[in-house]
Amino acid sequence: MPHTKDAPQKNIRQAKFEDGMEMVYVNFRKDENQINKKTKNKDKCRKLVPILGIVLIITFLILSIFVGLLFMCYSALRSELTELKQKDSALRSELTELKQKVHDNILPKEESLKEGAHSILADIKNIKKQMGKICPDSWSKNGSFCYYVSENTLTWDKARDECRNFYSELIIISSTDEMNNLGDIYQYKQRYWIGLRRDINDVNTWKWLDGTQMTFSNWNKDEPNNDENKEHCAESMSGPWNDQDCSRHQRFICKKVLSYVESTPYRYFHDMGDWFDMYPDEIQN
């Protein structure tokens, strides 16, 4: 009977033991799986370490090359800058030397030329005072004007240009008194161009070379008649006026005021190094 009672309890203990062993086995398997996973992860990390090392080495080499190139460029630029500074210094030194040469050599000559020009102007003033106001050779004085009567014949346009070459104008007759005084210089029965011409915009209007309209006239009888619509310039027939073809060749009369009696202007050296013309009467006393 005692043996009969202990049998179930033994079975129960055995069953519990087996269950415990099974739990231990299950836990052991779980731990083993976790250990295997960790081992695999460590293996992967071990494989990545050499790769990362290679990447770091390559990166370092690239950075080293880049820094080396930057240093070379910097050195080249610095060398070029130093060379440019040296050239700039040399140019500044050369410029200073040239300025000194100008100051030492050219400025004294310029002052000498100015003094010479002032001396010439003073001489001209004295000569002008001694000569007084006279007309040039081959010119006739009448009142405050000088007149030139040509021996050669030209068209009206060329006669105008010829008078301007003498620093005068083809004669402009402004009054009856002047017209009458011209009788002393006319040659008998000669025709002379005067500075009167039809307006290009109105053939019935006559204008003098200075742009003023004709207010005094001395037209011959039945003139101007504009024969064949070709007579656009005025001539003086030793007194009375007539309209004539401008292309006809004939003598002419030039006129200029006494204050410009010299036909050739004096030439002076300008302070800036150029020559310029000046008439004697343009020199202020």
Residue pairs with C-beta under 8 A, 6 or more apart in sequence:
110 271
113 269
114 271
116 269
117 268
117 269
120 268
121 268
121 283
124 266
124 280
124 283
125 283
125 285
127 280
128 280
128 281
128 283
133 258
133 259
133 261
134 141
134 261
135 141
135 146
135 258
135 261
136 146
136 261
136 262
136 263
138 148
139 146
139 147
139 148
139 261
140 146
140 147
140 148
140 149
140 184
140 185
141 147
141 258
142 178
142 181
142 182
142 184
142 185
143 178
143 181
144 257
144 258
145 255
145 256
145 257
145 258
146 168
146 255
146 256
146 257
146 258
146 261
147 171
147 182
147 185
147 253
147 254
147 255
148 163
148 166
148 168
148 253
148 254
148 255
149 185
149 186
149 187
149 192
149 251
149 253
150 159
150 162
150 192
150 251
150 252
150 253
150 254
151 251
152 251
153 249
153 250
153 251
154 162
154 193
154 249
154 250
154 252
155 246
155 247
155 248
155 249
156 170
156 193
156 197
156 233
156 244
156 246
156 247
156 248
156 252
157 246
159 170
159 193
159 252
160 169
160 170
160 193
160 195
160 209
162 252
162 254
163 169
163 170
163 252
163 254
163 255
166 254
166 256
166 263
167 256
167 260
167 263
167 265
167 279
168 254
168 255
168 256
168 260
169 195
169 209
169 210
169 254
169 255
169 256
170 193
170 194
170 195
170 209
170 252
170 253
170 254
170 255
171 192
171 194
171 195
171 252
171 253
171 254
171 255
172 194
172 195
172 196
172 208
172 209
172 210
172 255
173 179
173 182
173 194
173 196
173 216
173 218
173 236
174 216
175 216
176 216
176 218
179 216
179 218
179 239
182 236
182 239
182 253
183 238
183 239
185 253
186 192
186 236
186 238
186 239
187 238
188 238
189 237
189 238
190 238
190 251
191 235
191 236
191 237
191 238
191 242
191 244
191 250
191 251
192 235
192 236
192 238
192 250
192 251
192 252
192 253
193 233
193 234
193 235
193 250
193 251
193 252
193 253
194 234
194 235
194 236
194 241
194 252
194 253
195 208
195 209
195 210
195 255
196 206
196 207
196 208
196 209
196 214
196 233
196 234
196 241
197 206
197 207
197 209
197 232
197 233
197 234
197 246
198 204
198 205
198 206
198 207
198 232
198 233
198 243
199 205
199 206
199 207
203 226
203 232
205 213
206 213
206 214
206 217
206 224
206 234
207 213
207 214
208 214
217 241
218 236
218 239
218 240
218 241
219 240
219 241
219 242
220 237
220 240
220 241
220 242
221 240
223 240
223 241
223 242
223 243
224 231
224 234
224 241
224 242
224 243
225 231
225 243
226 232
226 243
227 243
230 245
231 243
231 244
231 245
232 243
232 245
232 246
233 243
233 244
233 245
233 246
234 241
234 242
234 243
234 244
235 241
235 242
235 243
235 244
235 250
236 242
236 253
244 250
259 279
259 281
260 279
260 281
261 280
261 281
262 279
262 280
265 277
265 278
265 279
266 277
266 278
266 279
266 280
267 275
267 276
267 277
267 278
268 275
268 276
268 278
269 275
270 276
